[in-house]
Amino acid sequence: VEAIDFSDNLGEPVWAAWDLTGNDIGDVPRSSSFYTDTNLPPNFHRVTASDYNGVGAINFNRGHLCPSEDRTDTTNDNRSVFFMSNIMPQSAQSNQGVWNNFESYCRTLAATQELLIICGPSGFGTNTIPSGEAYIPSNVWKVVVAIPLGNGTALSLLSATNRIICISIPNVTNGLSSAWTNYVTSAKQIEQDTGLAFFTAIPNFIASVYRAKIDGTPSPVISNFSPTSGAIGDNVTITGTNFTTASSVWFNGASANFTVNSSNQITAAIPAGATTGIISVITAGGLATCAPNFFVSTLPIVSVIVG
């Protein structure tokens, strides 16, 4: 199964999304042909394989969004990703190099995890393929949510601890590294680059973690906080490690205003709506939570001086 948002103006998908498991990977041969997608609206230009004639001369390929090898379980599934509605103009060095390397890596993960994947092009100017029927993007990007296999649907197994891998690769014909780890970014950055909004159908707290994560970044740790209780508006000092990239601080699910004082310290104001519970810090490395609960008093704490 694959979902696609196709742009008639661009002549290619804005994004494509699919689910990848070990069951999707088999030994069916790669399709030898590309197909015009007659399911597109009749007023759209239905891109043909010949529309991409001449792309080789500019060192570009017909770049799959959902790749052939992600659908090798049946012949029909493999043919479905050869519809031209699943194709974007992609540099040969990216498509056959670093992009392909990341696709292969994702398939190794599918042995033990279910992957929820969305990808697409971004950054459009006036450059087109020789036929003029598709615009050449400046970057190609991908967002992967990796969910350990378990009982229930992938949606029911979503948690703030899931691994999120996001990449954005310049769509250029030379100078690219073959290592996909050199192009790791955050979902939040891709949202800014594309105007898309990811993770809108999941709890806001988990979505905040997913948007912030940059794969390979050290995880944050909360070691202490002081004071251990306070009223709305009071400041709390949170100490720990790897706070430099902090993007959110939450008091039992309520988002707080905060200042990163150093990689080891954050000062946060107890927000309106906060209740007694855990303090959470979200960084590019993921999520950190405190062990004991923070107590939110219902009345302001007043200091009384006797003397």
C-alpha positions in Angstrom: 0.0 0.0 0.0 1.3 3.5 -0.9 -0.3 6.9 -0.6 0.8 9.7 -3.0 0.0 13.4 -3.3 0.7 14.2 -6.9 1.2 17.7 -8.2 0.1 18.4 -11.8 1.9 21.7 -11.6 5.2 20.0 -10.7 4.7 16.9 -12.8 5.7 14.7 -9.8 4.5 13.7 -6.3 4.8 16.2 -3.5 5.2 13.2 -1.2 4.6 9.4 -1.1 4.1 7.4 2.0 4.2 3.7 2.7 4.6 1.0 5.3 7.6 -1.4 5.1 7.9 -4.7 6.8 9.9 -7.9 6.2 6.9 -9.3 4.4 7.1 -6.7 1.7 10.6 -7.9 0.7 10.8 -11.0 -1.5 12.4 -12.2 -4.6 10.1 -10.9 -7.3 12.1 -9.5 -10.3 12.2 -5.7 -10.8 9.7 -4.5 -13.4 11.2 -3.9 -16.8 8.8 -1.1 -17.7 7.4 2.2 -16.3 3.7 2.8 -16.6 1.5 5.9 -17.1 -0.8 6.3 -14.2 -4.3 6.5 -15.7 -5.8 6.9 -12.2 -4.7 10.5 -12.1 -7.5 13.0 -12.8 -8.3 13.4 -16.6 -7.4 17.1 -16.6 -3.8 16.3 -15.3 -0.9 15.7 -17.6 -0.3 12.0 -17.1 3.4 11.7 -17.1 4.8 9.1 -19.4 8.2 7.3 -19.4 9.1 9.1 -22.6 8.6 12.5 -20.8 11.9 11.6 -19.1 13.8 11.0 -22.3 17.1 13.0 -22.2 17.5 13.0 -18.4 20.5 10.8 -18.7 22.3 13.5 -20.7 22.0 15.8 -17.6 23.0 13.0 -15.3 19.5 12.5 -13.9 17.3 9.4 -13.4 13.7 8.5 -13.0 13.9 8.4 -9.2 11.4 6.2 -7.3 9.9 7.5 -4.2 8.7 4.1 -2.9 11.6 2.0 -4.3 11.3 -1.2 -6.3 13.0 -3.3 -3.6 10.5 -2.3 -1.0 7.8 -4.1 -3.0 9.3 -7.4 -4.2 6.7 -9.6 -2.5 4.4 -9.9 -5.6 4.7 -8.9 -9.2 1.7 -6.6 -9.0 3.1 -4.8 -5.9 6.4 -4.3 -7.7 4.7 -3.0 -10.9 2.7 -0.5 -8.8 5.8 1.5 -7.8 6.7 1.8 -11.5 3.8 4.1 -12.2 5.2 7.4 -13.3 3.2 9.0 -10.5 5.8 7.5 -8.1 8.7 9.1 -10.0 10.7 12.4 -9.4 13.7 13.8 -11.3 16.6 12.7 -9.2 20.3 13.1 -9.8 22.0 9.8 -10.8 24.7 10.3 -8.0 21.9 10.6 -5.4 19.6 7.9 -6.8 22.3 5.3 -7.4 24.5 6.3 -4.4 23.5 7.8 -1.1 19.7 7.5 -1.6 20.0 3.9 -2.6 22.3 3.2 0.4 19.7 4.6 2.8 16.9 2.6 1.1 19.0 -0.5 1.6 19.7 0.3 5.3 15.9 0.7 5.9 15.3 -2.7 4.5 17.8 -4.2 7.0 15.7 -2.6 9.8 12.5 -4.2 8.4 13.7 -7.6 9.7 12.9 -6.5 13.3 10.8 -3.4 12.9 7.9 -1.9 11.0 8.8 1.3 9.2 6.4 4.1 8.4 8.0 6.1 5.6 7.3 9.3 3.8 9.5 11.0 1.3 9.5 13.5 -1.5 11.2 16.4 -3.3 11.6 20.0 -2.1 13.0 23.3 -3.2 11.7 24.2 -6.7 12.8 26.9 -9.0 12.5 27.0 -12.8 14.7 24.0 -13.7 12.9 21.2 -15.5 13.8 17.9 -17.2 14.4 18.3 -20.9 10.7 17.7 -21.9 9.6 20.4 -19.5 7.0 18.0 -18.0 8.6 17.8 -14.5 10.4 20.3 -12.3 13.8 19.4 -10.8 13.9 19.8 -7.0 16.9 21.1 -5.1 16.6 18.3 -2.5 15.1 14.9 -1.9 14.0 14.0 1.7 12.8 11.1 3.7 11.3 10.6 7.2 11.3 7.2 8.7 9.5 6.1 12.0 10.9 2.7 13.1 8.6 0.7 15.4 9.7 -2.5 17.1 7.5 -5.4 16.1 4.8 -6.3 18.6 1.2 -7.2 19.1 -1.2 -4.6 17.7 -1.1 -2.1 14.9 1.8 0.2 14.2 -0.3 3.1 15.4 -0.9 1.4 18.8 2.8 0.9 19.2 3.9 4.5 18.7 5.8 5.9 21.6 8.2 8.7 22.3 11.1 6.2 22.3 10.7 5.1 18.7 13.7 5.8 16.4 13.1 8.6 13.9 15.5 9.0 10.9 15.2 12.0 8.7 17.4 12.9 5.8 17.6 15.7 3.2 20.0 15.2 0.3 20.9 17.9 -2.2 19.7 16.9 -5.6 23.0 17.6 -7.3 25.0 15.6 -9.9 28.4 15.7 -8.1 30.1 16.2 -4.8 27.7 14.0 -2.8 28.9 11.7 0.0 27.8 8.0 -0.2 27.1 8.0 3.5 23.5 8.9 4.3 24.5 9.8 7.9 26.0 13.0 6.5 22.6 14.2 5.5 20.6 13.6 8.7 18.3 16.3 9.8 15.0 16.7 11.8 11.4 16.4 10.7 10.9 19.9 11.9 13.5 21.2 9.4 11.9 19.2 6.6 8.5 20.7 7.6 10.0 24.2 7.2 11.6 23.3 3.9 8.4 21.8 2.4 5.5 23.5 4.1 4.2 20.0 5.1 3.1 19.1 8.6 4.0 15.6 9.8 2.6 13.5 12.7 -0.7 15.5 12.9 -2.8 12.4 13.8 -0.8 11.3 16.8 -0.6 12.7 20.4 1.0 16.1 20.5 3.6 15.1 23.0 4.9 12.2 20.9 4.7 14.4 17.7 6.9 17.0 19.5 9.6 14.3 20.2 9.4 13.0 16.6 9.8 16.5 15.1 12.8 17.3 17.2 14.9 14.1 16.9 18.1 14.1 14.8 19.3 10.5 14.5 22.6 9.8 16.1 22.4 12.8 18.5 23.2 11.9 22.2 20.1 11.4 24.3 19.4 13.9 27.0 19.3 12.9 30.7 17.6 14.7 33.7 19.6 14.2 36.8 17.9 16.7 39.2 15.5 19.6 39.4 15.1 22.3 42.1 12.9 23.2 43.8 10.9 20.0 43.9 7.6 21.9 44.1 6.2 25.2 43.0 3.2 27.2 41.8 2.3 28.4 38.3 4.9 30.9 37.1 7.7 29.8 39.4 11.0 29.0 37.9 12.5 25.5 38.1 16.2 24.7 37.5 16.6 21.4 35.7 20.1 19.8 35.6 21.4 16.9 33.5 23.3 16.4 30.3 22.9 17.0 26.5 20.4 19.9 26.8 22.0 22.2 24.2 19.4 21.3 21.5 16.4 21.4 23.8 13.2 22.3 21.9 10.5 21.7 24.5 10.1 21.4 28.3 6.9 19.9 29.6 5.4 19.7 33.1 3.2 16.6 33.1 2.1 17.4 29.5 1.9 21.2 29.8 4.4 23.0 27.6 6.6 25.5 29.4 8.7 28.6 28.5 12.3 27.9 29.2 15.9 29.0 28.7 18.9 26.7 28.0 21.6 28.0 30.3 24.2 25.4 29.3 24.4 21.8 28.0 23.8 20.8 31.6 21.1 23.2 32.8 17.7 24.6 31.8 15.6 27.1 33.6 11.8 26.6 33.0 8.7 28.5 34.2 5.9 26.3 35.5 3.2 26.8 32.9 -0.5 27.4 33.3 -2.3 24.1 33.3 0.6 22.2 34.8 -0.3 19.5 37.3 1.8 17.3 39.5 3.7 14.8 37.5 6.9 14.3 35.5 9.1 16.9 34.0 10.2 16.2 30.4 12.8 17.7 28.2 12.8 17.1 24.4 16.0 17.6 22.4 17.5 16.5 19.1 18.6 13.4 21.0 15.1 12.5 22.1 13.2 12.5 25.4 14.4 12.8 29.0 12.1 12.5 32.0 12.6 13.0 35.7 12.3 10.0 38.0 10.3 11.6 40.9 7.2 13.7 40.3 7.4 17.5 40.4 4.7 18.8 42.8 2.6 21.7 41.5 0.9 23.6 44.4 -2.5 25.1 43.9 -1.5 28.3 45.6 1.6 30.5 45.2 4.3 29.8 47.6 4.8 32.8 49.9 7.9 33.4 52.0 7.2 34.7 55.5 9.9 36.5 57.4 9.5 36.5 61.1 11.4 38.9 63.2 
